[in-house]
Amino acid sequence: MKKITTSLLLILFCYLSVLSQDLIVTNDNDSINCKITKVEPGNIFFTFKQGEEYNSTLIPISSVKYHQLEYFQQSEVPKEKLVGYQNYQHLRFGISGGFSYITAKVGESVFPDLVDYVKELKSGAHLGGDLTYYFAEQFGFGLKYYLFSSSNNMDNIYIDDNEGNRRFGKMSDKLKTSFVGPTFSMRVFNHNKSNAFLMNLSLGYMGYSVDKVIIDNYKMTGNTIGSSLDIGYDIGLSENLSLAFQISLIAGTLLEYEWDDGTTKQTIKLEKNEYESLNRIDLSIGLRFNK
């Protein structure tokens, strides 16, 4: 109970601090109810209300007997009247997930009996997050990370070894690709700044891994440079929370990979006609936290 009370008092203090106003007392004992915006060695800059108008000015420190921040609990000066006030949120943190589809065609080298199996691997899910700082209302820089995964399996397969022996078992694939990289973001608000249209461009690192079973266990890993284009729309649920819908195009091409059979590892360099496309489309829904 004591901890709860302390927390409530702390929240109340922070709330009152946001609403509080400052005091300047001059050498002539005049009191100025104001909001101090900056204090320099020679001057104090402040905004005050006079009648129905808000004025911003400065006073030499030599003319001030003393000044005190957060002296009044209630503020006469709303934040939008302060000099330098920027009427937009600078930080945007998002988490999202949804459906993904790999757009690459099934390779001609795939056995006909496995075409449907490979097609099912093209559909999967993704989960990720991003953080963006907007240095202007419409432009910002940030960082994003997304992980895509899909899987499939098949029972009762067989392979013939070099000695003519036939082995039976199962086949499975657990595919994962990741993307991480810096983002340049552009956004346009609606008239009351509750909703926003966004477009993000990214260039970064793509990781690739497949836990594969073809009777025996194998692992494929690789990486390449990837790019991403996001087009989305944020719908404001509250001042700091939005519901986001987004479509993303992720592109990358795997030129080589490492094959691990549990005993040895070897790097396989692909021929140009064998390059593995990692291109996919993501359809996402998520939450965005703005401040």
C-alpha atoms as one frame of an Amber mdcrd trajectory, in Angstrom:
protein
   0.000   0.000   0.000   2.867   2.345   0.830   4.448   1.740  -2.580   1.139
   2.448  -4.328   0.701   5.699  -2.394   4.243   6.779  -3.223   3.667   6.031
  -6.915   0.422   8.008  -6.969   2.110  10.978  -5.307   4.923  10.833  -7.834
   2.457  10.778 -10.734   0.564  13.702  -9.198   3.806  15.652  -8.766   4.784
  15.080 -12.401   1.301  16.089 -13.555   1.374  19.291 -11.547   4.867  20.041
 -12.817   3.601  19.937 -16.389   0.877  22.431 -15.523   3.018  24.618 -13.267
   4.261  28.112 -14.019   7.305  30.130 -13.019   7.889  33.324 -11.057  10.225
  36.258 -11.658  10.611  38.983  -9.011  12.293  42.188 -10.191  14.485  44.534
  -8.165  11.407  46.786  -7.881   9.537  43.879  -6.210   7.255  43.386  -9.215
   6.124  39.764  -9.579   5.802  38.255 -13.048   3.733  35.105 -13.441   5.289
  33.549 -16.554   6.843  30.540 -18.227  10.638  30.765 -18.372  11.895  29.352
 -21.670  15.636  29.941 -21.339  18.151  31.309 -18.844  21.431  32.730 -20.137
  24.288  34.357 -18.189  22.924  37.830 -18.912  19.199  37.377 -19.590  16.089
  35.407 -18.709  13.725  34.659 -21.599  10.063  34.137 -20.749   6.484  34.149
 -22.037   3.604  35.782 -20.151  -0.077  36.544 -20.597  -1.217  40.156 -20.850
  -4.963  40.488 -21.213  -5.913  38.049 -23.946  -2.503  38.125 -25.616   0.681
  36.127 -25.024   4.006  37.916 -25.259   7.563  36.593 -25.319  10.389  38.813
 -24.104  13.521  38.892 -21.968  14.749  40.653 -18.849  18.358  41.307 -17.810
  19.405  39.180 -14.862  20.792  42.342 -13.278  17.160  43.543 -12.988  15.967
  40.330 -11.309  15.973  39.869  -7.533  15.240  36.148  -7.913  13.347  33.678
 -10.058  11.789  30.322  -9.256  10.662  27.544 -11.556   7.289  25.825 -10.981
   6.251  28.383  -8.376   2.562  28.338  -9.400   0.584  25.097  -9.732  -1.549
  26.421 -12.577  -0.148  27.872 -15.779  -1.668  30.806 -17.627   0.519  30.112
 -20.668  -0.403  27.040 -22.751   2.533  25.136 -24.235   1.579  26.025 -27.816
   2.184  29.720 -27.021   5.802  29.159 -25.990   8.601  30.297 -28.277  10.012
  27.372 -30.212   7.031  25.116 -29.497   6.732  22.458 -32.194   3.232  21.087
 -32.597   4.154  17.533 -33.525   5.476  14.407 -31.859   9.154  13.640 -32.327
   9.384   9.979 -31.307   7.511   7.037 -32.826   7.971   3.463 -31.602   6.062
   0.673 -33.264   5.486  -3.054 -32.982   3.642  -4.977 -35.662   3.136  -8.338
 -37.276   1.126 -10.070 -39.930   1.095 -12.129 -43.095   4.058 -12.455 -45.469
   4.462 -13.891 -48.943   7.715 -14.623 -50.792   7.269 -13.431 -54.377  10.055
 -15.469 -56.014   9.052 -18.152 -58.500   9.687 -21.795 -57.733  13.008 -22.751
 -59.302  13.124 -24.995 -62.354  15.492 -27.349 -60.515  12.790 -28.294 -57.973
  11.454 -31.821 -58.484   7.813 -31.822 -59.706   6.701 -33.782 -56.633   8.058
 -31.002 -54.389   6.613 -27.941 -56.183   3.549 -27.719 -53.908   5.764 -28.232
 -50.861   7.989 -25.302 -51.873   4.967 -23.102 -52.688   3.634 -23.606 -49.162
   6.972 -22.375 -47.776   6.437 -19.056 -49.566   3.672 -18.056 -47.118   4.500
 -17.200 -43.526   4.334 -14.619 -40.781   6.488 -11.748 -39.616   6.998  -9.783
 -36.413   9.045  -6.671 -35.844   9.523  -3.214 -34.457  10.850   0.183 -35.393
  11.923   3.401 -33.693  11.953   6.750 -35.499  12.982  10.250 -34.440  11.408
  13.062 -36.473  13.703  16.077 -36.696  10.949  17.875 -38.611   7.220  17.307
 -38.804   7.477  15.397 -42.083  10.939  13.807 -41.963  12.779  11.486 -39.610
  15.469   8.851 -39.208  15.213   5.580 -37.348  15.955   1.880 -37.085  13.827
  -1.146 -37.906  14.020  -4.910 -37.310  11.758  -7.568 -38.810  11.797 -11.368
 -38.620   9.986 -13.572 -41.138   9.397 -17.279 -40.622   7.680 -20.124 -42.433
   7.775 -23.904 -42.194   6.584 -27.062 -43.871   7.061 -30.796 -43.486   6.417
 -34.012 -45.358   6.392 -37.609 -44.129   7.246 -40.842 -45.892   9.947 -39.649
 -48.247  12.880 -41.690 -49.436  16.319 -41.104 -50.913  18.689 -43.434 -52.731
  22.350 -43.168 -51.783  25.323 -43.683 -54.076  25.417 -47.386 -53.269  21.803
 -47.943 -54.295  20.421 -48.153 -50.773  17.007 -46.603 -50.206  16.358 -44.761
 -46.937  12.958 -43.647 -45.682  12.095 -40.802 -43.338  10.665 -37.279 -43.184
  11.476 -33.913 -44.695  10.972 -30.512 -43.068  12.083 -26.904 -43.466  12.039
 -24.083 -40.923  12.905 -20.914 -42.808  13.798 -17.608 -41.159  14.941 -14.331
 -42.667  15.705 -11.188 -40.690  16.124  -7.575 -41.701  17.753  -4.794 -39.680
  18.782  -1.382 -40.898  18.453   2.398 -40.692  15.282   4.037 -41.944  14.436
   7.352 -43.571  10.807   8.201 -42.860   8.348  10.638 -44.420   4.926  11.375
 -42.944   1.949  13.616 -43.674  -0.665  14.367 -41.003  -4.331  14.993 -41.579
  -5.754  18.415 -40.697  -6.069  17.782 -36.935  -2.895  15.646 -36.679  -4.765
  12.608 -35.379  -3.901  10.361 -38.333  -0.825  10.156 -40.541   0.261   8.695
 -43.879   3.816   7.326 -43.773   6.459   6.047 -46.163   9.736   4.516 -44.951
  12.841   3.610 -46.942  15.494   1.270 -45.502  18.756  -0.316 -46.559  20.293
  -2.898 -44.273  21.388  -6.413 -43.407  19.360  -9.514 -44.279  20.059 -12.786
 -42.523  18.926 -16.153 -43.883  18.704 -19.542 -42.168  16.953 -22.851 -42.789
  16.799 -25.745 -40.340  16.348 -28.570 -42.814  15.607 -32.250 -42.408  15.984
 -34.667 -45.314  15.956 -37.808 -43.192  19.160 -36.358 -41.643  19.532 -32.870
 -40.136  21.130 -29.996 -42.041  21.405 -26.235 -41.658  21.733 -23.493 -44.275
  22.829 -19.968 -43.343  23.658 -16.865 -45.337  23.348 -13.105 -45.483  23.104
 -10.286 -47.973  22.260  -6.595 -48.327  18.541  -5.909 -48.367  16.168  -3.002
 -48.883  12.708  -2.215 -47.622   9.855   0.100 -48.584   6.961   0.644 -46.149
   3.711   2.426 -46.933   1.361   2.803 -44.004  -1.400   4.718 -42.296  -1.633
   5.463 -38.562  -5.054   6.025 -36.990  -4.923   7.890 -33.694  -6.540   6.112
 -30.754  -5.322   8.665 -28.214  -2.746  11.439 -28.013   0.139   8.975 -27.760
  -1.217   5.750 -29.261  -2.101   4.831 -32.852  -3.361   1.789 -34.705  -1.190
   1.175 -37.765  -1.813  -0.582 -41.078   1.142  -1.131 -43.374   2.270  -2.859
 -46.558   5.986  -3.500 -47.020   8.160  -4.637 -49.895  11.398  -6.331 -48.799
  14.071  -7.194 -51.350  17.317  -9.140 -51.194  19.251 -11.735 -53.184  21.319
 -14.544 -51.696  24.525 -15.159 -53.669  26.011 -17.875 -51.454  25.240 -19.855
 -48.317  26.918 -22.150 -45.816  25.814 -25.799 -45.690  26.274 -27.624 -42.381
  25.553 -31.368 -42.159  26.570 -31.609 -38.512  30.033 -32.888 -39.378  31.407
 -30.527 -41.993  30.626 -27.037 -43.225  31.059 -25.788 -46.746  30.323 -22.527
 -48.520  28.215 -22.921 -51.650  28.601 -20.112 -54.196  25.567 -19.915 -56.446
  25.654 -19.407 -60.190  23.824 -16.358 -61.503  20.838 -18.424 -62.614  20.723
 -20.050 -59.154  20.611 -16.875 -57.012  18.054 -17.195 -54.211  15.513 -14.360
 -54.162  14.412 -13.273 -50.687  11.869 -10.763 -52.014   8.576 -10.716 -50.165
   5.459  -8.683 -49.353   4.398  -8.026 -45.745   0.881  -7.031 -44.692   1.047
  -5.671 -41.149  -1.117  -4.403 -38.337   0.338  -2.961 -35.173   0.486  -0.284
 -32.520   2.497   2.930 -32.604   3.525   4.811 -29.473   4.152   8.515 -30.102
   5.713  11.172 -27.909
